[in-house]
C-alpha cells in the first residue's frame, strides 16, 4: 500500500481506525528478570525498575522546538518502570535515504530506526540489518501487537516474519492538492472537480497573478510519491498504475491492471509517458515553481504564499497547516481538491503500510527498545509522543479527537514512530468534508484485493544492480517526474546509463512474482 505516510512532511492526521484488533498471546511468565539486559513483559513492567538505558532513535523530519519538554516528561513517566532515556535523532526528509543507509552500513549503534517500502526497508532486511521481532514482541510487546489488527500484521510480514512494526491507520492513500481558494474565487473560477480544471486554474494564475508560482510538488529524492507525475498516478482509475515492491516510490518500474506483471517504463511507456509529457509542458509554460528541485521542504513555498497549488498526501489540511499559511498570508484561504473515487472496489490495496519502525541488529538494547515501543502504545503515552504536553500543546476532545493549542511548540508527527489505528486521534479542526472518504480508507472491505497481497521482494540477487541504478535515478528522476527535463531525451540517457540494471531488477522481481502466483 502506498502510504504517507505517507509522507510528510506536514501530514494531516487521519481518523481513527475502528476495526477489531487481533490479539497476540504473551508468555505466562510471572516474574521479571532482575538484570538490565532483560526486562519485564508488556504491562508487567509496572512496579519493576531497571537500570537506566539510553535508546538512540532515528526518525525523519525536523526537531520541534519543545521536543526536550516532551522527552523530559516521557523519561519521568518511564523512570520507575522501564527506565529509558531517549536520544532522538531527526533526519531531514531529503537526506533520509542516504543518512539512514550510511548509518546502518557503518554499524553505528541505533536502537530504533524509521524505514519504509518507499525508502529501502526490503533492501535493509535482505542485507540482514534488522532484528526479527516475533519473539521480542510476544515477550515484551503486548500493546504493540494488540493495537494493530491481525490483518495489518498478516499483510506486513517479510518472509513470514515481523521484521519491523507497521505504522499506519488505513489501507489506502488519501491524496489531494491544496489550492489557494482565495485566488480561485478572485479569478472567478468555480470549485475544481477534474485534473483539467486544476491545470486550467494554474494557467489562470500564471496569466493574472504575478509573483505567484502556479504549481509546487516534491522535487527531491525520497519524496517522489508527491512529484507532479507521482501524484497524478494516484488518481489513475483506468489502468491502476502502482509502485512496485522493488522501487517503492519510482515509476521506472510499475504495476498496472492488477495483473501480476512488472512493466518497465523504458519499454512500456503508457500511461506514464503521457503524464511525463504533460508535466514537461507545465514546466515549459512556467507553471512549476522554479526552485522545485532544491526545496527540501516542498510545502514551505506554498505556506509562504508563493505558490497557488501544492501536492499533499491527505484529504485535508489541518489546523497547523492552515495557521502557518494564514500567519504568512493574512486574508488567504485554502481548500483541498481530490479526484479520489470512493466507490466500493474502485481502489486496489495489498493492505501494506507505508511507514515502519525497525530494531537494527547492532542495537545493544533490543529488549528495552521493544519495551519502549510497548510503553508508547499505551494511550496516555501515545498521546504525549504524538501531540505533546496536554494543556500546553493540545487538549483532548473526547476520546477520539484533539484540539491543537500551540502550533509552533510541538507538531504532530506520530506517523514516523508510534502510529497505531486504535489510539490515533483526529484533529477536531480538520476539514470534515472528506470524512466519508477517510471512512472508505479505514475499511478493508472497500478495496479490491491486490493479486500480490502477501508478496515480498527479496532484492539480494540484484544488489549490485540496485547500487548502479540508484545512482542514475537520483540524477534524473526528480527532474524528469516534475517536468524539468524532456522525457524523450532523458529516458534515452536513463536507458544508456541504467537500462541493463533496471532490466535485471525487473526480471528478478517478475521471477519472484511468478513463483508467488504459482503457489496461490
Secondary structure, 3 states (H helix, E strand, C coil): CCCCCCCCCCCCCCCCCCCCCCCCCCCCCCCCCCCCCCCCCHHHHCCCCCCCEEEEEEEECCCCCCHHHHHHHHHHHHCCCCCEEEEEEEECHHHHHHHHHHHHHHCCCCCEEEECCCCCHHHHHHCCCECCCHHHHHHHCHHHHHCCCHHHHHHCCECCECCCEEECCCCCCCCEEEEEHHHHHHCCCCCCCCHHHHHHHHHHHHHHCCCCEEEECCCCCCCHHHCHHHHHHCCCCCCCCECCCCCCCCCCEEECCCCCCCEECCCCCCCHHHHHHHHHHHHHCCCECCCCCCCCCCCHHHHCCCEEEEEECCCCCCHHHHHHHHHHCCCCCEEEECCCCCCCCCCEECCCCCEEEECECCCCCHHHHHHHHHHHCCHHHHHHHHHCCECCCEEEECCCEEEECCCCCCCCCHHHCCCCCCCCCEECCCCHHHHHHHHHHHCHHHCEECCCCCCCCCCHHHHHHHHHHHHHHHHHHHHHCCCCCCHHHHHHHHHHHHHHHHHHHHHHHHHHHHHHHHHC
